[in-house]
Amino acid sequence: MFTLPPDGADDNCWAPQKTAILFSVLLVVRCLVSPSNPGQVTLSCQKALFTSGIFQALTSILMASGVPINFLAEAICTLSEVIRGNHHNQQHFARVMAPISPPREAIVILLMSMVNEKQSFALRCTVLYCFQCYLFKNEDGQAQVVQTLLSPSYSEVNMVTSGQLLCSGLYSHDSLSNWLSAVALSHTLIENPAQRENLLRVLLSPDPNYRPVTLIHQVALLLQQSNKAQSKIGFLIFLGTWLSHCHLAVKHFLEVPTAIPYLTAQVGSAEGEDDNEELVQGLCAFVIGLCILFNDGTASSYDKDALIQLVSNRIGLEVFSSKLSEVSRNEFYSRASKLPQPRATKPEELLLDYEFCKLFKVLESMIVKAVNPKEPSNSAVEIAENGLVSEYKDVIREQDRKIAELQCKCDSLEKEKNQLKLTLEQLSSNVSQLSDENTLLKAQVNKSESVLHLELKAFKAVEERIQCSEFQTSL
């Protein structure tokens, strides 16, 4: 089914009918390894797909030429879920090489497509999903990406690496490239404290005339220089993931002179003109909250109490909490928190990330409590209310999901009912026709029996006359 046509084959090798069939096959495979399935079921299916050769077939599609772009994107999504959370499959994927000279890792080639503005939006999104699935519960993969930024191997000195590609995306003038690269880098840090600290040692030198600065310093500057909401949100997601549960990262971030003044100015500004600006303000509040929550007091510029005082004086605790809560009330938060795969029909709709939404949900109430340490009663009530609101949101999302499933099932049953109704009408018509034919046949049989009876009677009468005649002759 997945055998690729040879190079130079005609266009009929990807005829619409064949492509449609392959699409259906990919959907079946994705049903087997869907992230929403029970974990053990998914792992068993991932193992079976590898041993059956489907994994290898999918990797060959990735590196093949002439594959229709829509089918390629779906194949990448399918492969992504085949490797997601499966260390064995992730290791094999890391060793897949592109058929070019010199050979390069498939991951690097895919990331080149992701940061390329000329590639289609759908393809760039699916590459991000693939990279996220590759790093999901994969500490070795996360370490390898970070290592390419720390000390490239001898073979990588003259070749671009995955880490370098992602950093180049941070500097791009394309806001989508900024967002994709920042979110991809954030996934190298998820549930990995060691890489949060290792990434602090990364130095960047965008201008050879200036001395290198740390990556966290550079991201803070890029955030301040950007005038596009999507770029800002991407940088804030990266910083939020980096600062969470890492005192050392908070210390380094607080040492950037303009970082906290910029964030407080953003949060304290008037309401944004659109939901995206409100989201930026809410995420700025989140980053400030992380600097309070995970502050061990070693930063020379701001300790925990100084930051709380700053928030109280410059922003106001109520305004701060209100801006922070805007994030979880945002429509894009609701969308992103449902599924790991980024879902957007156009670039400007790509704003929040599934894993970041999970992180935000856990830390939001903790930040509110940390910012209001002197008001335990109010804080407790507010946290309880936030928790209750969060629970209601979860219930509503679950009900929406069930309603959608029931609606789909209802539509399916309606179609089935209509089909059965047509079948019943056809059967009724057939029964009526057969009944008429049966009545006609009975009438014909009765008529035939009557005729046969008369003929038999006449035959007996003739036979009797013949017998009488023969008797008289004998006398």
VOVO-966164 format. One record per residue (C-alpha): x, y, z; residue in one letter. Coordinates in steps of 0.2 Angstrom, whole numbers, plus 5000, padded with zeros to 4 digits. Layout:
<bamis>
XYZA...
</bamis>
This chain:
<bamis>
500050005000M501450125005F502650074991T503250234983L503350254964P505150264957P505950424953D505450504937G503750404936A502350494928D501050594938D499750454938N500750374952C499950504963W498150494955A496750574965P495950404969Q497550324975K497950474986T496150474993A496350294998I498050325006L497350465016F496050345023S497450225027V498350355036L496750405046L496650225051V498450225057V498150385067R496650305076C497750165082L499050285090V497950435094S498550535110P496850525116S496950325117N497450245133P499350245135G499650055135Q498550035119V499450175110T501150095115L500649925109S500049995092C501650095090Q502649945093K501549845080A501749985067L503649975069F503749785067T502549785053S503649905042G502350045042I503550155052F504950135039Q503650165025A503150325033L504950385035T505250355016S503750455012I504450605022L506050595012M505350564994A505150684981S503550724971G502350684986V500750794985P500950924999I499350885008N499750705008F501450735014L500750845029A499550705034E501050575033A502050685044I500650695057C500450505056T502250475059L502250605073S500950505083E501850335079V503450405088I502550515102R503150455119G503950295112N505750295115H506150155103H505350235089N506050405093Q507750335093Q507550255076H506750425069F508250515075A509350405064R508350425048V509450515035M508950615020A509550555004P510650705000I512450734999S513150745012P511750645021P510850745034R509650695048E507850705043A507450805058I508650945052V507850945035I506050955042L506651105053L507251185038M505551175031S504751245047M505751405047V505651435029N504351565025E503951505008K503351335014Q501451305016S500751345033F500051175035A501751095032L502551205044R501351165058C501450975055T503350985056V503251075073L502050935079Y503250805073C504650895082F503550905098Q503150715097C504950675094Y505450765110L503950705120F504550615136K506250595126N507650665138E508950605126D508250695111G508050855121Q509850845127A510450815109Q509550975103V510251075117V511951005114Q512051065096T511951245103L513251215117L514651125107S514351065090P515350905085S516750915072Y515550855059S514350985062E515551135062V515251175044N513451115044M511851195051V511151095066T509351085073S509751205087G510551335075Q508951325064L507851355079L508851505085C508851575067S506951565068G506951675083L507851815073Y506751805058S505651945053H504251825050D503151815066S502651635062L504451585062S504751665078N503251575086W503651405079L505451415084S505151475101A503851345105V504951205097A506351265109L505151265124S504851075121H506751045124T506451095142L504751015146I504950905162E506850925160N507751025174P509450985168A509151055150Q508451215158R510051245166E511151185151N510251315140L510751455151L512551425145R512051455127V512851605120L512251695104L513151825094S511951895081P513152035077D515051995076P515452175081N514652145099Y515152015112R514051865113P512551865126V511651725134T510151655125L508951705139I509551885138H509351885119Q507551815120V507151945133A507752085121L506852005106L505252005116L505452195119Q505952235101Q504552145093S502952235088N501952085083K500751995095A501151815088Q503051845091S502851905108K501751765113I502951635106G504451715116F503351725132L502951535130I504751495129F505251605144L503751535154G504251355151T506051405154W505751495171L504551375178S505351265192H507051335188C507751455201H509351485191L508451525175A507451655185V509051725192K509851745175H508251825168F508051955182L509852005178E509252075161V509052255166P507552295155T506652135157A505552175173I505252355168P504552305151Y503452165158L502652275172T502352415159A501452285148Q500352215162V500052395168G499552465152S497752495146A496652355139E497252295122G496352335106E496052145103D496151985112D497851955106N498552105116E497552045131E498451875129L500151965128V499752055144Q499151895153G500751805148L501851945154C500951935171A501251745170F503151775168V503251905182I502251775193G503551645189L504951765194C504051785211I503551595213L505251525209F506351665216N507651595228D508251775233G509951755224T509651885211A510552045214S509152155207S507552085213Y507051965227D505351895230K504752035241D505352175230A504452105215L502852085225I502952265230Q503352315212L501752225206V500752305220S501352485217N501452485198R500052365193I498952335207G498652155214L496852145207E497352205190V498852085190F497651935195S496351995182S497652005168K498351835172L496551755172S496251825155E497451695148V496351545153S494751635147R495451665130N494651575115E496351515109F496751445126Y495251335125S495651275107R497551235111A497151145127S496151015119K497350915108L499250905107P499250945088Q499251135084P497551175076R497351325065A496751375048T497851525046K499451585053P498751725065E497651595074E499251495080L499551575097L499551455111L500351275113D499551125121Y500951085133E501051265139F499251275142C499451125154K500951215163L499851375164F498451275172K499551205185V500451365190L499051495188E498351475206S500051455213M500651625206I499051705213V499451635230K501251685229A500851865224V499551885238N500551815253P499851935266K498051905262E497751715265P495951725267S495551825251N496951725242S496251565248A494451615242V495151675225E496151515223I494651415227A493651515215E494951505201N495051315205G493151305204L493051405187V494451295181S493451135185E491851215177Y492851245161K493451075161D491651005163V491051125149I492451065138R492050885142E490250915139Q490551005122D491650855117R490250735122K488950845113I489950845097A490150655099E488350625102L487950745087Q489050645076C488250485082K486550555080C486950605062D487650435059S486050355066L484950465056E485850415040K485750235045E483850255049K483550335032N484550195023Q483550065033L481950155028K482350145010L482849965012T481149935020L480150025007E481049924994Q480749755003L478949805005S478749834987S479649674983N478449584995V476949664987S477549614969Q477949434975L476149424983S475349484967D476449354957E475949224970N474049254968T474249254949L475149084950L473849014961K472449064949A473448984935Q473648834945V471748824949N471248844931K472548714926S471848594938E470048624932S470548594914V471448444919L470048374929H468848404914L470048324902E470248174913L468348154915K468148164896A469548034894F468747914906K467047934896A467947894880V468747744888E467147674894E466347694877R467747604869I467647464882Q465747444879C466047444860S467347304862E466147204873F464747214861Q465847164847T466347014856S464546954859L
</bamis>
